[in-house]
Amino acid sequence: MKFRLNSPNLAFLLVLPVFSYINLRAWFLAFTYDESWTFLGYATEDFWKVVTNEFPAANNHVLHSLIMGWVYELFGQQEYILRLPVLLSFVVFAYFSYEISKSLSKKMWWLPFIMVIYQPYLLDYFVAARGYALALAFMMGAIYFLFRFSKQLRLKWAWYSLIFAALAAYSNFTYLLLFIAISMGVTLLGFTQKKKFGAMLPVVTIGSILGLMVYIPITQLIMAKELYYGGEDGFFEDTLMTLARSFIYGYSESNVLAWVFVLIIALAGVFAMQKLFLKAKLSMGFWITFILIIIEIGSILQHHLLDSPYLIDRTAIFFIPLILFACSWIVFQFKESIIRNIVAFMFVGLSILNLLIAVNFSYLLDFKEHSDTKSAMLLIANDHELPEDGFVLGKSVYMNATINFYRVKLGLERIEQSGLEFCEETEKTKYYCLFEKDISCLENKDVELMQYFPISETYLYRAP
């Protein structure tokens, strides 16, 4: 079999090691706090409680919560199986990334494709059993179908694009910004191409259905003041700076990279405006830039109009593939030359190096502090002094979800269910699991160190 540079065969070979990597991580990595909370708070609840967000929390990524619940009912409480929906969503994400990359350049499609699918921070969320991966996969489909609509003006592509954008929003409410951007794109095409009624029909229909589906859960979040995860300093400081740190997996300062993101957005915007004024055919690069800038403006307006926090790190993760696609489009604007090829291969090399430096089977960047809860619980389960009667596990705040997940999975129901108590000391407290910053609470207590976990900086102690 011959493998050509522009063939799906090469794309498959490029995807295979990455897909294998995320599958291995999904098998070995312990459940994180957010995954555990999703499972305990939503996946094990009934359908209506999930879709109405009856227990309001930003952790309820509705579509993902429902899917995790169905998987649990079929296959039980096994980490890899519960992560299977997000692992499979990577296949969808990679497929549409390939199609978008080919639309950007038939000859050099491998540049944006490698940059996007080899991005280590994105790959974290194709392991974590949360709604981000589903939303990213649906986002890629929405963008691709919007481009198809702009090329062929067949209304079915507008419907597909809006359906995928709505599914992305139902997987994670932050992607309502994407739905707004896609709706504006479809509307713009409808008015300029004399398909006004035909284009507005899917916008109004799907928009109305989505609005009805998200109204109650979002209202619940606002009333419960659950929209608190974010920043107040500005789009650059909160969104781009945190994304830059995540992009390089937190290994160094990110000021320079954040300014590079600004430059990419600005240059892509200039090229997009140039295409528009010259009445050139609206390319995939134009639509990538259009969506990127509309979402950016929407994010800033959301902060000022709704008094919501600026998006940070994982809540702004959709900017990463958009910026990388835009970066590739900028490269493709220059004439084919040795310099352009050198720049392209440099970006590919940096992308691969960035991934290789970040490779690990121990933790997810945003949830490093919860990487050892399973190991701690296993030590308790196998302890020769394990009490036969019920007992209490003293702990740091925000360890409760992972502890409760593994107390059931490992058959440790003798441990009383954990809440948000801190370092609880009672006659029934037999173990303490604490972050390094909290071990001072054990001062003058008669305890024995069982294990220190350097990755999560967690200590496990046994009480007499």
Secondary structure as GFF3:
##gff-version 3
##sequence-region A 1 464
A	DSSP	alpha_helix	8	28	.	.	.	ID=ss1
A	DSSP	alpha_helix	33	38	.	.	.	ID=ss2
A	DSSP	pi_helix	39	43	.	.	.	ID=ss3
A	DSSP	alpha_helix	47	51	.	.	.	ID=ss4
A	DSSP	alpha_helix	62	75	.	.	.	ID=ss5
A	DSSP	alpha_helix	79	82	.	.	.	ID=ss6
A	DSSP	alpha_helix	84	104	.	.	.	ID=ss7
A	DSSP	alpha_helix	110	117	.	.	.	ID=ss8
A	DSSP	alpha_helix	120	124	.	.	.	ID=ss9
A	DSSP	alpha_helix	132	152	.	.	.	ID=ss10
A	DSSP	alpha_helix	155	171	.	.	.	ID=ss11
A	DSSP	three_ten_helix	173	175	.	.	.	ID=ss12
A	DSSP	alpha_helix	176	192	.	.	.	ID=ss13
A	DSSP	alpha_helix	196	223	.	.	.	ID=ss14
A	DSSP	pi_helix	235	240	.	.	.	ID=ss15
A	DSSP	alpha_helix	241	247	.	.	.	ID=ss16
A	DSSP	alpha_helix	255	277	.	.	.	ID=ss17
A	DSSP	alpha_helix	284	306	.	.	.	ID=ss18
A	DSSP	three_ten_helix	313	316	.	.	.	ID=ss19
A	DSSP	alpha_helix	319	332	.	.	.	ID=ss20
A	DSSP	alpha_helix	338	358	.	.	.	ID=ss21
A	DSSP	three_ten_helix	365	370	.	.	.	ID=ss22
A	DSSP	alpha_helix	373	381	.	.	.	ID=ss23
A	DSSP	beta_strand	392	395	.	.	.	ID=ss24
A	DSSP	alpha_helix	400	409	.	.	.	ID=ss25
A	DSSP	beta_strand	429	435	.	.	.	ID=ss26
A	DSSP	three_ten_helix	436	442	.	.	.	ID=ss27
A	DSSP	beta_strand	448	453	.	.	.	ID=ss28
A	DSSP	beta_strand	458	462	.	.	.	ID=ss29
###
